[in-house]
């Protein structure tokens, strides 16, 4: 059975809580994972704090908060129709 985005986040957070920084999580878990669609990009959250965002093949985004090294999953923002 394929791993879900939520299961992927749990795995990333477990490794991060054991002391792994983002480059280690990227190399050991994310880089070759079937759900990962693209390279990480740096974005800003609503409070203008840096975070890393990774697009997933299912339309979700994996977010790594740079200040806390915490991972979460979000749906991609809805596009407005014209």
Secondary structure as GFF3:
##gff-version 3
##sequence-region A 1 82
A	DSSP	alpha_helix	5	17	.	.	.	ID=ss1
A	DSSP	alpha_helix	22	25	.	.	.	ID=ss2
A	DSSP	pi_helix	26	30	.	.	.	ID=ss3
A	DSSP	beta_strand	41	44	.	.	.	ID=ss4
A	DSSP	beta_strand	50	55	.	.	.	ID=ss5
A	DSSP	beta_strand	60	65	.	.	.	ID=ss6
A	DSSP	beta_strand	70	75	.	.	.	ID=ss7
###
